[in-house]
Amino acid sequence: MQPDDLDYQLLSQIANQQNANQRDLASRLGVSVGKVNYCLRAVVDRGWVKVNNFRRADNKWAYAYVLTPGGASAKLQLARAFLERKEREFEQLQDEISMLRGEVSQDQTAE
């Protein structure tokens, strides 16, 4: 997974569920809590996410991650780049599949 992919997925998760904690985010993204913490700090430093911490009776330290307008814009740019890369990968896979089908059909006619 490329770093931009993780940023995009993290921003998407935050946009969909602001009250998720780092453990939940790590589980959904398939990475360690430490990696989520590192990535969260990076997107906060870039101004893409705002962190609100507040005290509640049942949870002494709770955090709400909120996408900023800059974060929403960055998410859109990352989504475009992600889509372009996946479309290129898809086209390459289609070419490879076509070539393999040709090889298999040649092998079957040779038998």
A tleap script that builds the chain and sets N, CA, C and O, in Angstrom:
source leaprc.protein.ff14SB
mol = sequence {
  NMET GLN PRO ASP ASP LEU ASP TYR GLN LEU
  LEU SER GLN ILE ALA ASN GLN GLN ASN ALA
  ASN GLN ARG ASP LEU ALA SER ARG LEU GLY
  VAL SER VAL GLY LYS VAL ASN TYR CYS LEU
  ARG ALA VAL VAL ASP ARG GLY TRP VAL LYS
  VAL ASN ASN PHE ARG ARG ALA ASP ASN LYS
  TRP ALA TYR ALA TYR VAL LEU THR PRO GLY
  GLY ALA SER ALA LYS LEU GLN LEU ALA ARG
  ALA PHE LEU GLU ARG LYS GLU ARG GLU PHE
  GLU GLN LEU GLN ASP GLU ILE SER MET LEU
  ARG GLY GLU VAL SER GLN ASP GLN THR ALA
  CGLU
}
set mol.1.N position { 0.844 -1.170 0.000 }
set mol.1.CA position { 0.000 0.000 0.000 }
set mol.1.C position { 0.897 1.244 0.000 }
set mol.1.O position { 1.843 1.344 0.781 }
set mol.2.N position { 0.588 2.155 -0.862 }
set mol.2.CA position { 1.355 3.390 -0.954 }
set mol.2.C position { 0.904 4.354 0.142 }
set mol.2.O position { -0.245 4.305 0.581 }
set mol.3.N position { 1.816 5.236 0.588 }
set mol.3.CA position { 1.446 6.174 1.664 }
set mol.3.C position { 0.205 7.007 1.339 }
set mol.3.O position { -0.638 7.227 2.209 }
set mol.4.N position { 0.090 7.467 0.100 }
set mol.4.CA position { -1.090 8.253 -0.276 }
set mol.4.C position { -2.366 7.429 -0.171 }
set mol.4.O position { -3.426 7.959 0.163 }
set mol.5.N position { -2.267 6.123 -0.458 }
set mol.5.CA position { -3.433 5.254 -0.344 }
set mol.5.C position { -3.924 5.214 1.094 }
set mol.5.O position { -5.125 5.292 1.351 }
set mol.6.N position { -2.987 5.091 2.030 }
set mol.6.CA position { -3.367 5.042 3.440 }
set mol.6.C position { -3.950 6.378 3.887 }
set mol.6.O position { -4.926 6.411 4.637 }
set mol.7.N position { -3.356 7.478 3.430 }
set mol.7.CA position { -3.921 8.794 3.756 }
set mol.7.C position { -5.350 8.898 3.244 }
set mol.7.O position { -6.242 9.356 3.958 }
set mol.8.N position { -5.563 8.471 2.003 }
set mol.8.CA position { -6.905 8.535 1.414 }
set mol.8.C position { -7.885 7.682 2.225 }
set mol.8.O position { -8.981 8.134 2.556 }
set mol.9.N position { -7.486 6.452 2.540 }
set mol.9.CA position { -8.378 5.567 3.275 }
set mol.9.C position { -8.651 6.094 4.678 }
set mol.9.O position { -9.768 5.980 5.181 }
set mol.10.N position { -7.632 6.670 5.307 }
set mol.10.CA position { -7.809 7.245 6.640 }
set mol.10.C position { -8.778 8.431 6.591 }
set mol.10.O position { -9.678 8.534 7.424 }
set mol.11.N position { -8.592 9.316 5.625 }
set mol.11.CA position { -9.503 10.466 5.487 }
set mol.11.C position { -10.927 9.996 5.202 }
set mol.11.O position { -11.888 10.574 5.709 }
set mol.12.N position { -11.060 8.956 4.398 }
set mol.12.CA position { -12.393 8.419 4.098 }
set mol.12.C position { -13.057 7.862 5.348 }
set mol.12.O position { -14.244 8.093 5.581 }
set mol.13.N position { -12.295 7.130 6.149 }
set mol.13.CA position { -12.842 6.570 7.381 }
set mol.13.C position { -13.268 7.680 8.344 }
set mol.13.O position { -14.319 7.596 8.979 }
set mol.14.N position { -12.440 8.715 8.443 }
set mol.14.CA position { -12.768 9.836 9.332 }
set mol.14.C position { -14.008 10.568 8.827 }
set mol.14.O position { -14.855 10.974 9.622 }
set mol.15.N position { -14.118 10.739 7.522 }
set mol.15.CA position { -15.287 11.410 6.957 }
set mol.15.C position { -16.558 10.612 7.236 }
set mol.15.O position { -17.620 11.193 7.462 }
set mol.16.N position { -16.452 9.284 7.222 }
set mol.16.CA position { -17.626 8.433 7.433 }
set mol.16.C position { -17.980 8.235 8.896 }
set mol.16.O position { -19.151 8.078 9.242 }
set mol.17.N position { -16.956 8.243 9.764 }
set mol.17.CA position { -17.224 7.992 11.176 }
set mol.17.C position { -16.237 8.798 12.020 }
set mol.17.O position { -15.117 8.350 12.263 }
set mol.18.N position { -16.645 9.965 12.460 }
set mol.18.CA position { -15.762 10.880 13.178 }
set mol.18.C position { -15.417 10.415 14.584 }
set mol.18.O position { -14.375 10.799 15.114 }
set mol.19.N position { -16.253 9.610 15.194 }
set mol.19.CA position { -15.998 9.216 16.577 }
set mol.19.C position { -15.222 7.908 16.692 }
set mol.19.O position { -15.207 7.299 17.762 }
set mol.20.N position { -14.585 7.469 15.625 }
set mol.20.CA position { -13.795 6.245 15.674 }
set mol.20.C position { -12.501 6.501 16.440 }
set mol.20.O position { -11.904 7.572 16.333 }
set mol.21.N position { -12.083 5.514 17.204 }
set mol.21.CA position { -10.810 5.647 17.886 }
set mol.21.C position { -9.695 5.014 17.030 }
set mol.21.O position { -9.966 4.392 16.003 }
set mol.22.N position { -8.467 5.181 17.464 }
set mol.22.CA position { -7.347 4.708 16.669 }
set mol.22.C position { -7.366 3.191 16.500 }
set mol.22.O position { -6.977 2.683 15.449 }
set mol.23.N position { -7.805 2.476 17.504 }
set mol.23.CA position { -7.878 1.015 17.402 }
set mol.23.C position { -8.897 0.597 16.337 }
set mol.23.O position { -8.637 -0.309 15.546 }
set mol.24.N position { -10.041 1.256 16.322 }
set mol.24.CA position { -11.063 0.970 15.300 }
set mol.24.C position { -10.531 1.287 13.905 }
set mol.24.O position { -10.696 0.500 12.973 }
set mol.25.N position { -9.897 2.439 13.774 }
set mol.25.CA position { -9.341 2.831 12.478 }
set mol.25.C position { -8.293 1.820 12.013 }
set mol.25.O position { -8.275 1.425 10.848 }
set mol.26.N position { -7.425 1.406 12.932 }
set mol.26.CA position { -6.381 0.432 12.586 }
set mol.26.C position { -6.997 -0.874 12.113 }
set mol.26.O position { -6.543 -1.468 11.135 }
set mol.27.N position { -8.021 -1.309 12.806 }
set mol.27.CA position { -8.692 -2.551 12.434 }
set mol.27.C position { -9.322 -2.451 11.050 }
set mol.27.O position { -9.183 -3.360 10.232 }
set mol.28.N position { -10.007 -1.352 10.792 }
set mol.28.CA position { -10.666 -1.179 9.492 }
set mol.28.C position { -9.676 -1.004 8.350 }
set mol.28.O position { -9.949 -1.403 7.217 }
set mol.29.N position { -8.525 -0.407 8.649 }
set mol.29.CA position { -7.531 -0.161 7.602 }
set mol.29.C position { -6.553 -1.314 7.452 }
set mol.29.O position { -5.804 -1.367 6.476 }
set mol.30.N position { -6.550 -2.232 8.398 }
set mol.30.CA position { -5.651 -3.382 8.324 }
set mol.30.C position { -4.195 -3.023 8.611 }
set mol.30.O position { -3.283 -3.625 8.043 }
set mol.31.N position { -3.975 -2.052 9.483 }
set mol.31.CA position { -2.624 -1.643 9.870 }
set mol.31.C position { -2.553 -1.583 11.397 }
set mol.31.O position { -3.564 -1.734 12.082 }
set mol.32.N position { -1.348 -1.361 11.917 }
set mol.32.CA position { -1.174 -1.293 13.368 }
set mol.32.C position { -1.696 0.029 13.919 }
set mol.32.O position { -1.855 1.008 13.190 }
set mol.33.N position { -1.956 0.033 15.218 }
set mol.33.CA position { -2.395 1.255 15.892 }
set mol.33.C position { -1.287 2.301 15.803 }
set mol.33.O position { -1.568 3.488 15.635 }
set mol.34.N position { -0.040 1.873 15.913 }
set mol.34.CA position { 1.083 2.802 15.801 }
set mol.34.C position { 1.132 3.489 14.450 }
set mol.34.O position { 1.425 4.682 14.359 }
set mol.35.N position { 0.842 2.727 13.396 }
set mol.35.CA position { 0.828 3.312 12.051 }
set mol.35.C position { -0.305 4.323 11.918 }
set mol.35.O position { -0.121 5.387 11.326 }
set mol.36.N position { -1.466 4.000 12.460 }
set mol.36.CA position { -2.592 4.939 12.426 }
set mol.36.C position { -2.228 6.197 13.196 }
set mol.36.O position { -2.511 7.306 12.743 }
set mol.37.N position { -1.601 6.036 14.360 }
set mol.37.CA position { -1.194 7.196 15.148 }
set mol.37.C position { -0.247 8.079 14.351 }
set mol.37.O position { -0.409 9.298 14.325 }
set mol.38.N position { 0.735 7.478 13.707 }
set mol.38.CA position { 1.705 8.215 12.884 }
set mol.38.C position { 0.999 8.957 11.746 }
set mol.38.O position { 1.257 10.138 11.515 }
set mol.39.N position { 0.106 8.257 11.037 }
set mol.39.CA position { -0.616 8.865 9.910 }
set mol.39.C position { -1.562 9.963 10.375 }
set mol.39.O position { -1.696 10.990 9.711 }
set mol.40.N position { -2.217 9.751 11.509 }
set mol.40.CA position { -3.105 10.784 12.047 }
set mol.40.C position { -2.328 12.052 12.375 }
set mol.40.O position { -2.777 13.159 12.076 }
set mol.41.N position { -1.164 11.887 12.988 }
set mol.41.CA position { -0.342 13.064 13.299 }
set mol.41.C position { 0.033 13.802 12.016 }
set mol.41.O position { 0.045 15.033 11.982 }
set mol.42.N position { 0.338 13.047 10.964 }
set mol.42.CA position { 0.727 13.667 9.695 }
set mol.42.C position { -0.434 14.453 9.082 }
set mol.42.O position { -0.237 15.578 8.623 }
set mol.43.N position { -1.633 13.879 9.068 }
set mol.43.CA position { -2.767 14.594 8.461 }
set mol.43.C position { -3.211 15.764 9.337 }
set mol.43.O position { -3.721 16.759 8.823 }
set mol.44.N position { -3.024 15.656 10.639 }
set mol.44.CA position { -3.310 16.786 11.528 }
set mol.44.C position { -2.305 17.902 11.268 }
set mol.44.O position { -2.676 19.072 11.181 }
set mol.45.N position { -1.026 17.534 11.144 }
set mol.45.CA position { 0.020 18.540 10.873 }
set mol.45.C position { -0.216 19.252 9.540 }
set mol.45.O position { 0.103 20.433 9.401 }
set mol.46.N position { -0.772 18.539 8.563 }
set mol.46.CA position { -1.068 19.143 7.255 }
set mol.46.C position { -2.323 20.011 7.304 }
set mol.46.O position { -2.613 20.745 6.359 }
set mol.47.N position { -3.057 19.926 8.393 }
set mol.47.CA position { -4.285 20.713 8.527 }
set mol.47.C position { -5.493 20.054 7.899 }
set mol.47.O position { -6.513 20.711 7.691 }
set mol.48.N position { -5.401 18.765 7.591 }
set mol.48.CA position { -6.506 18.052 6.953 }
set mol.48.C position { -7.520 17.531 7.956 }
set mol.48.O position { -8.686 17.324 7.619 }
set mol.49.N position { -7.078 17.321 9.184 }
set mol.49.CA position { -7.943 16.771 10.229 }
set mol.49.C position { -7.753 17.596 11.491 }
set mol.49.O position { -6.639 17.982 11.846 }
set mol.50.N position { -8.856 17.852 12.150 }
set mol.50.CA position { -8.828 18.549 13.433 }
set mol.50.C position { -9.189 17.526 14.501 }
set mol.50.O position { -10.098 16.716 14.317 }
set mol.51.N position { -8.480 17.568 15.604 }
set mol.51.CA position { -8.731 16.632 16.699 }
set mol.51.C position { -9.354 17.395 17.850 }
set mol.51.O position { -8.786 18.363 18.358 }
set mol.52.N position { -10.510 16.952 18.244 }
set mol.52.CA position { -11.174 17.515 19.419 }
set mol.52.C position { -11.142 16.455 20.507 }
set mol.52.O position { -11.671 15.359 20.322 }
set mol.53.N position { -10.534 16.768 21.628 }
set mol.53.CA position { -10.625 15.821 22.736 }
set mol.53.C position { -11.517 16.410 23.806 }
set mol.53.O position { -11.536 17.618 24.039 }
set mol.54.N position { -12.240 15.538 24.437 }
set mol.54.CA position { -13.173 15.987 25.450 }
set mol.54.C position { -13.284 14.908 26.511 }
set mol.54.O position { -12.972 13.741 26.272 }
set mol.55.N position { -13.728 15.315 27.670 }
set mol.55.CA position { -13.876 14.371 28.781 }
set mol.55.C position { -15.340 13.963 28.904 }
set mol.55.O position { -16.256 14.784 28.843 }
set mol.56.N position { -15.513 12.673 29.076 }
set mol.56.CA position { -16.860 12.145 29.330 }
set mol.56.C position { -16.797 11.303 30.593 }
set mol.56.O position { -15.723 10.857 30.997 }
set mol.57.N position { -17.921 11.090 31.200 }
set mol.57.CA position { -17.947 10.328 32.445 }
set mol.57.C position { -17.465 8.896 32.237 }
set mol.57.O position { -16.733 8.368 33.075 }
set mol.58.N position { -17.864 8.255 31.132 }
set mol.58.CA position { -17.509 6.854 30.917 }
set mol.58.C position { -16.170 6.681 30.201 }
set mol.58.O position { -15.644 5.569 30.158 }
set mol.59.N position { -15.617 7.737 29.647 }
set mol.59.CA position { -14.347 7.648 28.941 }
set mol.59.C position { -13.584 8.942 29.211 }
set mol.59.O position { -13.911 9.991 28.657 }
set mol.60.N position { -12.575 8.858 30.060 }
set mol.60.CA position { -11.891 10.068 30.501 }
set mol.60.C position { -11.271 10.859 29.349 }
set mol.60.O position { -11.263 12.089 29.389 }
set mol.61.N position { -10.759 10.186 28.337 }
set mol.61.CA position { -10.173 10.872 27.182 }
set mol.61.C position { -10.770 10.289 25.918 }
set mol.61.O position { -10.477 9.152 25.551 }
set mol.62.N position { -11.587 11.051 25.270 }
set mol.62.CA position { -12.183 10.622 24.007 }
set mol.62.C position { -11.804 11.651 22.949 }
set mol.62.O position { -11.647 12.836 23.244 }
set mol.63.N position { -11.662 11.190 21.738 }
set mol.63.CA position { -11.266 12.069 20.654 }
set mol.63.C position { -12.276 12.010 19.523 }
set mol.63.O position { -12.860 10.964 19.240 }
set mol.64.N position { -12.467 13.140 18.893 }
set mol.64.CA position { -13.283 13.205 17.684 }
set mol.64.C position { -12.383 13.737 16.590 }
set mol.64.O position { -11.811 14.820 16.717 }
set mol.65.N position { -12.258 12.977 15.513 }
set mol.65.CA position { -11.450 13.397 14.373 }
set mol.65.C position { -12.397 13.997 13.340 }
set mol.65.O position { -13.345 13.347 12.902 }
set mol.66.N position { -12.132 15.236 12.959 }
set mol.66.CA position { -13.014 15.957 12.046 }
set mol.66.C position { -12.225 16.386 10.823 }
set mol.66.O position { -11.164 17.000 10.934 }
set mol.67.N position { -12.755 16.058 9.658 }
set mol.67.CA position { -12.143 16.475 8.399 }
set mol.67.C position { -12.335 17.982 8.229 }
set mol.67.O position { -13.451 18.488 8.352 }
set mol.68.N position { -11.263 18.684 7.950 }
set mol.68.CA position { -11.347 20.125 7.699 }
set mol.68.C position { -11.703 20.347 6.233 }
set mol.68.O position { -11.648 19.402 5.447 }
set mol.69.N position { -12.064 21.564 5.844 }
set mol.69.CA position { -12.297 21.828 4.420 }
set mol.69.C position { -11.068 21.477 3.571 }
set mol.69.O position { -11.199 20.951 2.466 }
set mol.70.N position { -9.880 21.771 4.096 }
set mol.70.CA position { -8.655 21.382 3.384 }
set mol.70.C position { -8.512 19.881 3.293 }
set mol.70.O position { -8.013 19.359 2.297 }
set mol.71.N position { -8.949 19.181 4.331 }
set mol.71.CA position { -8.917 17.716 4.329 }
set mol.71.C position { -9.878 17.131 3.320 }
set mol.71.O position { -9.570 16.134 2.668 }
set mol.72.N position { -11.041 17.744 3.187 }
set mol.72.CA position { -12.016 17.281 2.193 }
set mol.72.C position { -11.461 17.462 0.784 }
set mol.72.O position { -11.634 16.600 -0.076 }
set mol.73.N position { -10.797 18.582 0.560 }
set mol.73.CA position { -10.177 18.840 -0.741 }
set mol.73.C position { -9.039 17.856 -1.002 }
set mol.73.O position { -8.909 17.330 -2.108 }
set mol.74.N position { -8.219 17.610 0.011 }
set mol.74.CA position { -7.113 16.662 -0.125 }
set mol.74.C position { -7.642 15.255 -0.383 }
set mol.74.O position { -7.072 14.510 -1.180 }
set mol.75.N position { -8.727 14.894 0.289 }
set mol.75.CA position { -9.338 13.575 0.095 }
set mol.75.C position { -9.775 13.409 -1.354 }
set mol.75.O position { -9.583 12.344 -1.941 }
set mol.76.N position { -10.352 14.437 -1.927 }
set mol.76.CA position { -10.789 14.392 -3.316 }
set mol.76.C position { -9.594 14.229 -4.264 }
set mol.76.O position { -9.645 13.434 -5.202 }
set mol.77.N position { -8.532 14.979 -4.016 }
set mol.77.CA position { -7.331 14.853 -4.857 }
set mol.77.C position { -6.710 13.472 -4.729 }
set mol.77.O position { -6.293 12.882 -5.725 }
set mol.78.N position { -6.646 12.954 -3.508 }
set mol.78.CA position { -6.100 11.612 -3.298 }
set mol.78.C position { -6.981 10.564 -3.960 }
set mol.78.O position { -6.475 9.580 -4.499 }
set mol.79.N position { -8.298 10.764 -3.924 }
set mol.79.CA position { -9.222 9.824 -4.561 }
set mol.79.C position { -9.005 9.803 -6.075 }
set mol.79.O position { -9.021 8.738 -6.691 }
set mol.80.N position { -8.804 10.971 -6.667 }
set mol.80.CA position { -8.546 11.030 -8.111 }
set mol.80.C position { -7.262 10.289 -8.473 }
set mol.80.O position { -7.233 9.515 -9.430 }
set mol.81.N position { -6.198 10.531 -7.701 }
set mol.81.CA position { -4.917 9.867 -7.962 }
set mol.81.C position { -5.050 8.358 -7.755 }
set mol.81.O position { -4.502 7.573 -8.530 }
set mol.82.N position { -5.775 7.952 -6.714 }
set mol.82.CA position { -5.998 6.539 -6.431 }
set mol.82.C position { -6.751 5.881 -7.580 }
set mol.82.O position { -6.388 4.792 -8.025 }
set mol.83.N position { -7.798 6.545 -8.059 }
set mol.83.CA position { -8.592 6.019 -9.164 }
set mol.83.C position { -7.757 5.886 -10.435 }
set mol.83.O position { -7.832 4.864 -11.117 }
set mol.84.N position { -6.968 6.900 -10.758 }
set mol.84.CA position { -6.121 6.840 -11.952 }
set mol.84.C position { -5.135 5.678 -11.870 }
set mol.84.O position { -4.936 4.954 -12.845 }
set mol.85.N position { -4.524 5.507 -10.709 }
set mol.85.CA position { -3.558 4.419 -10.540 }
set mol.85.C position { -4.236 3.057 -10.662 }
set mol.85.O position { -3.698 2.152 -11.300 }
set mol.86.N position { -5.401 2.906 -10.059 }
set mol.86.CA position { -6.126 1.635 -10.126 }
set mol.86.C position { -6.604 1.343 -11.546 }
set mol.86.O position { -6.618 0.186 -11.965 }
set mol.87.N position { -6.998 2.386 -12.296 }
set mol.87.CA position { -7.403 2.180 -13.687 }
set mol.87.C position { -6.222 1.713 -14.532 }
set mol.87.O position { -6.379 0.842 -15.388 }
set mol.88.N position { -5.032 2.288 -14.296 }
set mol.88.CA position { -3.828 1.838 -15.017 }
set mol.88.C position { -3.519 0.389 -14.675 }
set mol.88.O position { -3.210 -0.410 -15.559 }
set mol.89.N position { -3.602 0.050 -13.399 }
set mol.89.CA position { -3.359 -1.330 -12.972 }
set mol.89.C position { -4.365 -2.270 -13.617 }
set mol.89.O position { -4.004 -3.368 -14.041 }
set mol.90.N position { -5.626 -1.848 -13.696 }
set mol.90.CA position { -6.674 -2.660 -14.304 }
set mol.90.C position { -6.380 -2.908 -15.785 }
set mol.90.O position { -6.530 -4.028 -16.273 }
set mol.91.N position { -5.961 -1.860 -16.496 }
set mol.91.CA position { -5.627 -2.003 -17.920 }
set mol.91.C position { -4.439 -2.947 -18.105 }
set mol.91.O position { -4.426 -3.756 -19.032 }
set mol.92.N position { -3.442 -2.843 -17.225 }
set mol.92.CA position { -2.287 -3.740 -17.312 }
set mol.92.C position { -2.701 -5.177 -17.052 }
set mol.92.O position { -2.221 -6.095 -17.718 }
set mol.93.N position { -3.585 -5.376 -16.093 }
set mol.93.CA position { -4.084 -6.720 -15.811 }
set mol.93.C position { -4.885 -7.274 -16.986 }
set mol.93.O position { -4.770 -8.453 -17.319 }
set mol.94.N position { -5.686 -6.433 -17.605 }
set mol.94.CA position { -6.447 -6.885 -18.770 }
set mol.94.C position { -5.502 -7.323 -19.885 }
set mol.94.O position { -5.739 -8.347 -20.526 }
set mol.95.N position { -4.434 -6.560 -20.125 }
set mol.95.CA position { -3.459 -6.928 -21.147 }
set mol.95.C position { -2.791 -8.254 -20.790 }
set mol.95.O position { -2.625 -9.115 -21.654 }
set mol.96.N position { -2.414 -8.423 -19.546 }
set mol.96.CA position { -1.767 -9.656 -19.097 }
set mol.96.C position { -2.706 -10.846 -19.224 }
set mol.96.O position { -2.288 -11.920 -19.657 }
set mol.97.N position { -3.968 -10.669 -18.851 }
set mol.97.CA position { -4.963 -11.744 -18.971 }
set mol.97.C position { -5.156 -12.122 -20.427 }
set mol.97.O position { -5.238 -13.305 -20.758 }
set mol.98.N position { -5.230 -11.127 -21.298 }
set mol.98.CA position { -5.389 -11.392 -22.728 }
set mol.98.C position { -4.212 -12.198 -23.260 }
set mol.98.O position { -4.395 -13.146 -24.022 }
set mol.99.N position { -3.011 -11.821 -22.859 }
set mol.99.CA position { -1.816 -12.540 -23.294 }
set mol.99.C position { -1.820 -13.979 -22.768 }
set mol.99.O position { -1.479 -14.908 -23.500 }
set mol.100.N position { -2.197 -14.161 -21.528 }
set mol.100.CA position { -2.254 -15.498 -20.953 }
set mol.100.C position { -3.319 -16.358 -21.628 }
set mol.100.O position { -3.112 -17.553 -21.839 }
set mol.101.N position { -4.440 -15.761 -21.960 }
set mol.101.CA position { -5.486 -16.509 -22.672 }
set mol.101.C position { -4.972 -16.973 -24.029 }
set mol.101.O position { -5.257 -18.086 -24.470 }
set mol.102.N position { -4.205 -16.092 -24.687 }
set mol.102.CA position { -3.611 -16.474 -25.965 }
set mol.102.C position { -2.656 -17.645 -25.816 }
set mol.102.O position { -2.670 -18.569 -26.630 }
set mol.103.N position { -1.830 -17.613 -24.784 }
set mol.103.CA position { -0.901 -18.716 -24.531 }
set mol.103.C position { -1.643 -20.012 -24.243 }
set mol.103.O position { -1.270 -21.069 -24.753 }
set mol.104.N position { -2.694 -19.938 -23.428 }
set mol.104.CA position { -3.452 -21.134 -23.077 }
set mol.104.C position { -4.145 -21.703 -24.307 }
set mol.104.O position { -4.166 -22.920 -24.494 }
set mol.105.N position { -4.707 -20.852 -25.141 }
set mol.105.CA position { -5.397 -21.351 -26.344 }
set mol.105.C position { -4.394 -21.960 -27.314 }
set mol.105.O position { -4.714 -22.936 -27.992 }
set mol.106.N position { -3.186 -21.404 -27.396 }
set mol.106.CA position { -2.150 -22.002 -28.250 }
set mol.106.C position { -1.727 -23.359 -27.722 }
set mol.106.O position { -1.520 -24.290 -28.501 }
set mol.107.N position { -1.597 -23.484 -26.424 }
set mol.107.CA position { -1.211 -24.768 -25.808 }
set mol.107.C position { -2.301 -25.809 -26.030 }
set mol.107.O position { -1.995 -26.978 -26.262 }
set mol.108.N position { -3.563 -25.407 -25.964 }
set mol.108.CA position { -4.661 -26.347 -26.148 }
set mol.108.C position { -4.732 -26.826 -27.597 }
set mol.108.O position { -5.050 -27.992 -27.833 }
set mol.109.N position { -4.448 -25.976 -28.561 }
set mol.109.CA position { -4.492 -26.399 -29.967 }
set mol.109.C position { -3.287 -27.261 -30.317 }
set mol.109.O position { -3.350 -28.055 -31.255 }
set mol.110.N position { -2.183 -27.117 -29.574 }
set mol.110.CA position { -0.986 -27.915 -29.835 }
set mol.110.C position { -1.122 -29.332 -29.296 }
set mol.110.O position { -0.392 -30.225 -29.726 }
set mol.111.N position { -2.039 -29.553 -28.366 }
set mol.111.CA position { -2.194 -30.874 -27.754 }
set mol.111.C position { -2.841 -31.833 -28.643 }
set mol.111.O position { -3.039 -32.988 -28.266 }
savepdb mol mol.pdb
quit
